[in-house]
Amino acid sequence: MNKTPVWTTGYKPTKEDLKGLCNHRFETAGGLVLDCYLAFEKEERATFDDPGCAAAVELIWALVEGVDISEVLGDLAETIEEEALSDLEDQIEDAALERGKE
């Protein structure tokens, strides 16, 4: 029987690849934990000549044991992005509340 871990093949992003990305841990319904890295674009407020845009995230890497599996996630990628954006917005709100207490 082969004792090689399943996730030894595939692309393993370097620290440089992950630089500047937000980290989010996502657990699937089956209990698999994905270490996700997302690009964050902050909200732009509307101005007279610009409609602005809401904050957004884009899943770049979804790692299992350091190997990227993002290309096989399908619709799950959108779920991860929604959860990560919600968590990030909560963290920003909590940080603002903490600054207000000081």
N, C-alpha and C positions, 0 to 999 in steps of 0.2 A: 504494500500500500504506500502511496506517495504522501510524504509528510510535509511537502512544500505548501506554504500558505497560499490560499487562493489569490490574494491580491499582490503577488510579487511581480506581475507583468502589467504593463500599461504605463502611461506617463505619470511621473511623480514631479509635481511642480517644485521649483526651487524657492528658497526664501525670497529671492529677487522677484520671482513670479507673483508672490503673495503680497509684496510691498504695496502699501496704500489701500489695501482692500479691507473691508469689514469682515470679521469672523462671526459665524453663527453655527451653532450645533443643532442639527435637526435629527429627530428620531422618527423613523418610519413606523407604520402600524405594526410591522413585524419585529420591531426592536433593533433594527440596524441603525447605528448612529453615523450620520454623515457630518463631516467637518467641512462646512461650506464657507466659501470666500466670495464676497459680493462687492461690486462697484456701487458706491453710493453717490447719488446726485441730489444735493439739497434743494429744497423748495426755492423757487424764484417768485417773488411777489409781483403781481401785476402792476404795470405802470401805464402812463398815458398811451405810450406807443408800443407796449409789449404785453401780451396776454399773461405772461408768467407761466409757471408749471408747478405741479405738485412734486414733492420729494419722491424719488424712485430708487430702486435697487435693481441690479442685474446680476444673476448668478454667473460667476466666472468659473469657479472650481467647486466640485463636490467630491470630497476625498473619503475613501475608505482605506484605512491602513496606509494613508499617504498617496494612494493611487486615485487619479481622477476618473470618476464614472459619470460625469455630467452629461455626456453625449447619449447615455441610455436612460435618462430620467423621464423624458417625455413631459407629460402634463404635471408631473410632480415638481418640476423646476418652478412653475408658477406658484405652487403652494409654498414652496420654500421661500421664494421672494416675498410673498405676502406676509408670511410669519416673521421673516427677518426684518422687514420694514416696520411692522407693528412693534416688534421688540426694540428696534433702534429708536423709534419715536418715543416709546416709553422711557428709554434710558435718557434721551435728551430732555424730556419733561421732568424726570426725577432729578437730573443734574441742575436744571433751572430752579427747581424748588429748593434744593440744597443750597444753591448760591443765595437764594432769597433769605434763608435762615441765618446766614453768616453776617 
